[in-house]
Amino acid sequence: MENLSASEKNGLRGGLLITVMAAFIAGIASENFVTGFVITAVVCGVALLAATVLARIVISRRNR
C-alpha cells in the first residue's frame, strides 16, 4: 500500500478522536472506568482499522 493521502489522514484523525471520545464515555458509564475504556477503545480501533483496509481495497479495485 502506498502512502496515505491527505483525506485519508484527516479521516483517520477524526476516527481516532471519535474512538477516544466513545471510549471515554463508555468508561464513565461502566462500573470500572479503565476496563470500559480499554474494551471500547480496542473495539473501535479494530473497526477503524477494518474500515481503512476495506476502503483501500475498494479504491484499488475501482482504479484498475
N, C-alpha and C positions, 0 to 999 in steps of 0.2 A: 504494500500500500504506500502511496505517495504521501507527501506532507499534507497536513490539514489546511484547508482553505480558511479564509477569514471568517466566513459564515459558519463553518464547522466549529472553529474555535469559539466564536461567540455563543453558538448553541450549546457547546459543552460547558462553558462558563455558566450559562443560565441553568442548565441541567444540574450542575453541581450545587448551585445556590438553592435550587428547589429541593434537592436531596438533603442538604443540611437543614433547611427550614422544616421539612417534613420530619426528619429525624429528631429535631429539637422538640417539635410539638408532640411527637409520639413519646419521647422521653418524659415530657411533663405529664402526659395522660396516663402513663403506665405506673405501676407500683414502684418499680425500680428504674430511676432515670437512666442510668448507664446501660442497662440491658435493653430497654426500649429504644434508646438512641442507637445503639450498635446494630440491633436487628434491623431497624428501619433503614439505617444508612447502608447496610450491606445489600438489602433487597433493592433499594432504589439505585444503588451503584451498579448492581448486576443488570437491572433493567436499562439503565442509561448506556452501559457498555453494549448490551444486545441491540438496542435501537441504533447505536452508531454503526455497528458492524452490518446490520441489515440494510441501513441506508446506503452504506458504501457499496454493498453488493448490488442493490437495485440501481444505483447510479452507474456502476461499472458495466452492468448488463445493458442499460439504456444507451450508453455511449459506444457500444460495439458496432 
